[in-house]
Amino acid sequence: MLSTGLPQGAVPRLERPGPLRERVYEALLELITTRALRPGQHLVESELAGHLGVSRQPVREALQRLNTEGWVDLRPAQGAFVHEPTEEEADQLLTVRTLLEAEAARLAAAHADSAGVAALEEVCAEGEQAVAAEDVDRAVALNAAFHSKVMELAGNTVLAGLAAQVDRRVRWYYTPVARQRGGQSWVEHRELIAAIDARDEQRATRLMREHTEHTRRSYHERDTA
């Protein structure tokens, strides 16, 4: 088995020309975020280059950038490894996420129109279908899309910019608990939509705070076996 743990053909080769360095970085970051490359996993430049159909140089550059950003750990004489987040790291980020998302929910309740509410309902319906089909990867992506839409409806670009900085890590932490949260997460989304539709800012804030707290608690209680 390859030490990268990726089945042959699982990763599409990157096409040339284009900003290859950036595309390799984005491809590796997506594999880490979705946990196709798992925390603690050894990353071998030559094998990753083979999967992506590129030389080792852009892979090396991408790993160095990912190390700077805290996604990868470069260990002397050992190589690169996917970062293993501590419980404290996760707790700090998910706590900040709660603050951002709660304010976004309040603003969405204040500003969202019928088209915005309909967009939330559409994403929610797709998320419910993904859960029913046990398509965890799609459920995770749709969960991110739902929260992104709430942030968009909030209409605060500064808040959205701050949220974007933590969005990828939120997905990273949410992925291992997505199955555990299952349909309940989307029940909570439905309740939030109702509060936004009713323009109930206080209730929307409370529901979002409770919703993100459930995710934070689920992460700490997750099965790590």
C-alpha positions as CSV (number, residue, x, y, z in Angstrom):
1,M,0.0,0.0,0.0
2,L,1.2,3.5,-0.8
3,S,2.3,5.4,2.3
4,T,0.1,8.3,1.2
5,G,-2.9,5.9,1.6
6,L,-4.5,7.1,-1.6
7,P,-5.9,4.5,-4.0
8,Q,-4.5,4.7,-7.5
9,G,-6.7,7.0,-9.6
10,A,-8.5,8.6,-6.6
11,V,-6.8,12.0,-7.3
12,P,-7.2,13.6,-10.8
13,R,-4.0,14.6,-12.4
14,L,-3.5,18.3,-12.7
15,E,-3.6,19.7,-16.2
16,R,-1.0,22.0,-17.6
17,P,-0.5,24.9,-18.2
18,G,-1.7,27.1,-15.4
19,P,-0.5,28.2,-11.9
20,L,0.7,24.7,-11.1
21,R,2.2,25.6,-7.7
22,E,-1.2,27.0,-6.6
23,R,-3.2,24.1,-8.0
24,V,-1.0,21.5,-6.3
25,Y,-1.4,23.4,-3.0
26,E,-5.2,23.5,-3.4
27,A,-5.3,19.8,-4.3
28,L,-3.3,18.8,-1.2
29,L,-5.2,21.1,1.0
30,E,-8.5,19.6,-0.2
31,L,-7.2,16.1,0.4
32,I,-6.2,17.1,4.0
33,T,-9.5,19.0,4.7
34,T,-11.6,16.0,3.6
35,R,-9.3,13.7,5.5
36,A,-8.4,11.6,2.4
37,L,-5.0,12.4,3.9
38,R,-5.4,11.8,7.5
39,P,-3.9,13.5,10.6
40,G,-0.5,12.1,11.3
41,Q,-0.1,10.5,7.9
42,H,3.3,10.5,6.3
43,L,3.4,12.5,3.1
44,V,6.0,11.3,0.5
45,E,6.8,13.9,-2.1
46,S,7.5,11.4,-4.9
47,E,4.2,9.5,-4.3
48,L,2.1,12.7,-4.1
49,A,3.8,13.9,-7.3
50,G,2.9,10.6,-9.0
51,H,-0.8,10.9,-7.9
52,L,-1.0,14.5,-9.1
53,G,1.0,13.9,-12.3
54,V,3.5,16.6,-11.5
55,S,7.2,16.9,-10.6
56,R,8.3,16.9,-7.0
57,Q,9.2,20.6,-7.0
58,P,5.6,22.0,-6.8
59,V,4.8,19.3,-4.3
60,R,7.7,20.4,-2.1
61,E,6.7,24.0,-2.4
62,A,3.1,23.2,-1.5
63,L,4.2,21.2,1.6
64,Q,6.3,24.1,2.8
65,R,3.4,26.5,2.4
66,L,1.1,24.0,4.2
67,N,3.6,23.7,7.0
68,T,3.7,27.5,7.4
69,E,-0.1,27.5,7.6
70,G,-0.2,24.7,10.2
71,W,-1.7,22.0,8.0
72,V,1.5,20.0,7.7
73,D,4.4,19.3,10.1
74,L,7.9,19.1,8.6
75,R,10.1,17.1,10.9
76,P,13.9,17.1,10.5
77,A,15.2,13.8,9.1
78,Q,11.7,12.3,9.0
79,G,9.8,14.3,6.3
80,A,6.3,15.8,6.1
81,F,3.3,14.6,8.1
82,V,-0.3,15.8,8.1
83,H,-0.7,17.9,11.3
84,E,-2.6,16.3,14.2
85,P,-4.7,19.0,15.8
86,T,-4.8,19.0,19.6
87,E,-8.1,19.1,21.5
88,E,-7.2,22.7,22.6
89,E,-6.6,23.8,19.0
90,A,-9.9,22.4,17.9
91,D,-11.7,23.9,20.9
92,Q,-10.3,27.4,20.3
93,L,-11.2,27.4,16.6
94,L,-14.7,26.0,17.1
95,T,-15.3,28.6,19.9
96,V,-14.3,31.4,17.6
97,R,-16.5,29.9,14.9
98,T,-19.5,30.0,17.3
99,L,-19.0,33.7,17.8
100,L,-18.8,34.5,14.1
101,E,-21.7,32.2,13.1
102,A,-24.0,33.4,15.8
103,E,-23.6,37.0,14.7
104,A,-24.1,35.9,11.1
105,A,-27.4,34.3,12.0
106,R,-28.6,37.4,13.7
107,L,-27.7,39.6,10.7
108,A,-29.3,37.1,8.3
109,A,-32.5,37.2,10.3
110,A,-32.4,41.0,10.1
111,H,-31.7,41.2,6.3
112,A,-32.7,38.0,4.5
113,D,-35.4,38.1,1.9
114,S,-37.6,35.3,0.6
115,A,-35.1,34.4,-2.1
116,G,-32.4,34.0,0.5
117,V,-34.6,31.8,2.7
118,A,-35.5,29.7,-0.3
119,A,-31.8,29.2,-1.1
120,L,-31.2,28.0,2.5
121,E,-34.1,25.6,2.2
122,E,-32.7,24.2,-1.1
123,V,-29.3,23.5,0.5
124,C,-31.0,22.0,3.5
125,A,-33.1,19.6,1.4
126,E,-29.9,18.5,-0.5
127,G,-28.2,18.0,2.9
128,E,-31.0,15.8,4.1
129,Q,-30.8,13.7,1.0
130,A,-27.1,13.3,1.4
131,V,-27.6,12.1,5.0
132,A,-30.3,9.7,3.9
133,A,-28.0,8.3,1.2
134,E,-25.2,8.1,3.8
135,D,-23.0,10.2,1.5
136,V,-20.8,11.8,4.2
137,D,-18.5,13.7,1.9
138,R,-21.5,15.4,0.2
139,A,-23.1,16.1,3.6
140,V,-19.9,17.8,4.8
141,A,-19.7,19.9,1.7
142,L,-23.4,20.9,1.9
143,N,-23.0,21.7,5.6
144,A,-20.3,24.1,4.7
145,A,-22.4,25.5,1.8
146,F,-25.3,26.1,4.3
147,H,-23.2,28.0,6.7
148,S,-21.6,30.0,3.9
149,K,-25.1,31.0,2.6
150,V,-26.1,32.2,6.1
151,M,-22.9,34.3,6.2
152,E,-23.7,35.7,2.7
153,L,-27.2,36.6,3.8
154,A,-25.7,38.4,6.8
155,G,-24.3,41.0,4.4
156,N,-21.3,41.9,6.4
157,T,-18.1,41.6,4.3
158,V,-15.7,41.9,7.3
159,L,-17.5,39.2,9.1
160,A,-17.5,37.0,6.0
161,G,-13.8,37.6,5.6
162,L,-13.1,36.4,9.1
163,A,-15.3,33.4,8.7
164,A,-13.5,32.5,5.5
165,Q,-10.2,32.3,7.4
166,V,-11.5,29.5,9.6
167,D,-13.9,27.8,7.1
168,R,-11.5,25.1,5.9
169,R,-10.5,24.1,9.4
170,V,-14.1,24.0,10.4
171,R,-14.7,21.4,7.6
172,W,-11.6,19.5,8.8
173,Y,-13.0,19.2,12.3
174,Y,-16.5,18.6,11.2
175,T,-15.7,15.7,8.8
176,P,-15.0,13.1,11.6
177,V,-18.3,13.9,13.4
178,A,-20.5,14.3,10.3
179,R,-21.9,10.8,10.6
180,Q,-22.4,11.1,14.3
181,R,-24.2,14.4,13.9
182,G,-26.2,12.9,11.0
183,G,-29.8,14.1,10.5
184,Q,-29.9,16.1,13.7
185,S,-27.6,18.7,12.2
186,W,-30.1,19.3,9.5
187,V,-33.0,19.4,11.9
188,E,-31.2,22.2,13.6
189,H,-30.6,23.9,10.2
190,R,-34.4,23.7,9.6
191,E,-35.1,25.4,12.9
192,L,-32.6,28.1,12.1
193,I,-34.2,28.7,8.7
194,A,-37.6,29.2,10.4
195,A,-36.1,31.8,12.8
196,I,-34.4,33.7,9.9
197,D,-37.7,33.6,7.9
198,A,-39.5,35.0,10.9
199,R,-36.9,37.7,11.3
200,D,-36.4,36.6,14.9
201,E,-32.9,37.8,15.5
202,Q,-32.7,36.7,19.1
203,R,-33.9,33.2,18.3
204,A,-31.6,32.8,15.3
205,T,-28.6,33.8,17.4
206,R,-29.5,31.3,20.1
207,L,-30.2,28.5,17.7
208,M,-26.9,29.0,15.8
209,R,-25.0,29.2,19.1
210,E,-26.5,25.9,20.2
211,H,-26.0,24.3,16.8
212,T,-22.3,25.1,16.7
213,E,-21.8,24.1,20.3
214,H,-23.3,20.7,19.5
215,T,-20.7,20.3,16.8
216,R,-17.9,21.4,19.2
217,R,-19.0,19.0,21.8
218,S,-19.4,16.1,19.3
219,Y,-15.8,16.7,18.1
220,H,-14.5,16.2,21.7
221,E,-16.7,13.2,22.2
222,R,-16.0,11.6,18.8
223,D,-14.9,8.0,18.5
224,T,-11.2,8.1,17.7
225,A,-10.8,4.3,17.5
